[in-house]
Amino acid sequence: MIAFQEHVPLAPFTSLKIGGPARFFTTAASVTELREALLFAREKGLPFGILGGGSNLLVSDDGFRGVIIRLQMEGVRRSGCEIEAEAGVDLTGLIYRTADWGLSGMESLAGIPGLLGGAVRGNAGAYGSCIGEVAATVFALHAESLALLALEREDCGFSYRSSRFKLDPRLIVVSALLVLSKGEPEAVRHKVEGTIAKRTARHLQCEKSVGSFFMNPVVTDPELIRRFETDQQLRCRESRIPAGWLIDQSGLRNTRVGAAMVSALHANYLINTGEASADEMIRLARLVKSRVRDAMGVQLQEEVSCLGFPAPEQQEVPR
Ligand SMILES: Cc1cc2nc3c(=O)[nH]c(=O)nc-3n(C[C@H](O)[C@H](O)[C@H](O)COP(=O)(O)OP(=O)(O)OC[C@H]3O[C@@H](n4cnc5c(N)ncnc54)[C@H](O)[C@@H]3O)c2cc1C
């Protein structure tokens, strides 16, 4: 039997340190416990929310009037170049373990905060790689049927910061089979540390943020693409332009709403400089979206997940 706490503040569980309490809160250390938690929510007639590392989550000031299930399943099994890891495993900790085993393929993802399940759900990525490239099979629990499904990569719908699990919140990632390639432990570790050093040099890891607040949008205006490429001396990839560049070009760096601020270091980081409320973050995000739309003719879309706002499982900041 798992225990349920009541009225648990969610802010400490998020990287933004923002948000009110969960009506009920529990942890699930196994698929059985996850099923039990989902049944509890069903019996109470309440919605459920899944909490991983909380590094991509904006929780409303009113909290969540449902059951928050924090995933704590942390098993890892290795067989040759294949690793089966559970959703509650810390992503960067896992990457360090792959380095010890001399397994290559995840080095560019080192330093992305959060847990494996959250990373699979959002197809987390950095420096041109993403987790969907190494996740060969994903095991997910269907919140309605409570059946455990095994989905091969081609059925997971991985695309830029998205997946089938993001589009269908009834699918809860419980583990993934990661297929890596053989390398030398020293060389893999060197690459992992190189990635972490690049991130640390940007001084962004310690801000209270969710990382990139908006996704990099697809841009069709050839003049805007040319302007970006000339300004940054970079080729635009898959017609996407960094949201941070668009925000910066719209003159929004350092813009504040209360204690919520567009970072001076990276304009796609909306940071909590002190005791910002979710309301302030939302008003800042709205301001950024409308200014970028007016100045650049581009509509930004949130990468952050919003929890506890009026529409269930809302992916966008309320208008
Ligand atoms: C400083 C900083 C830097 C970042 N850099 C990057 C980066 O380079 N690249 C990148 O892609 N992201 C980056 N992020 C964002 C974030 O780290 C990733 O999105 C991460 O993968 C989220 O994982 P999490 O466990 O923290 O998810 P959470 O924040 O706990 O959850 C996010 C969403 O996923 C859902 N969810 C969580 N676990 C599961 C599961 N097992 N099954 C189904 N749904 C689930 C939650 O319900 C929620 O809707 C950064 C964040 C920060 C704070």
The ligand as a Gaussian input file, in Angstrom:
#p B3LYP/6-31G(d) Opt

LIG

0 1
 C       18.825000      24.540000     -16.666000
 C       18.000000      23.670000     -17.596000
 C       18.534000      23.277000     -18.808000
 C       17.772000      22.482000     -19.685000
 N       18.335000      22.095000     -20.865000
 C       17.619000      21.299000     -21.702000
 C       18.200000      20.860000     -22.934000
 O       19.338000      21.160000     -23.271000
 N       17.439000      20.063000     -23.730000
 C       16.164000      19.685000     -23.395000
 O       15.538000      18.944000     -24.170000
 N       15.610000      20.089000     -22.243000
 C       16.299000      20.873000     -21.392000
 N       15.730000      21.297000     -20.216000
 C       14.331000      20.933000     -19.894000
 C       14.196000      19.637000     -19.055000
 O       15.380000      19.360000     -18.364000
 C       13.827000      18.454000     -19.921000
 O       12.620000      18.719000     -20.602000
 C       13.682000      17.165000     -19.090000
 O       13.763000      16.069000     -19.957000
 C       12.387000      17.110000     -18.274000
 O       12.456000      15.950000     -17.463000
 P       11.816000      15.931000     -16.009000
 O       11.975000      14.562000     -15.451000
 O       12.363000      17.025000     -15.176000
 O       10.288000      16.204000     -16.363000
 P        9.213000      17.012000     -15.476000
 O        9.558000      18.463000     -15.480000
 O        9.014000      16.365000     -14.160000
 O        7.892000      16.797000     -16.347000
 C        7.726000      17.466000     -17.584000
 C        6.436000      16.922000     -18.239000
 O        6.619000      15.545000     -18.550000
 C        5.641000      14.756000     -17.886000
 N        6.338000      13.530000     -17.475000
 C        7.423000      13.429000     -16.654000
 N        7.791000      12.135000     -16.541000
 C        6.932000      11.428000     -17.304000
 C        6.804000      10.044000     -17.590000
 N        7.624000       9.128000     -17.070000
 N        5.795000       9.649000     -18.420000
 C        4.944000      10.560000     -18.959000
 N        5.018000      11.883000     -18.714000
 C        6.009000      12.308000     -17.894000
 C        5.148000      15.593000     -16.721000
 O        3.840000      15.231000     -16.343000
 C        5.210000      16.979000     -17.321000
 O        4.078000      17.211000     -18.118000
 C       16.462000      22.078000     -19.319000
 C       15.944000      22.469000     -18.073000
 C       16.695000      23.258000     -17.213000
 C       16.121000      23.651000     -15.881000

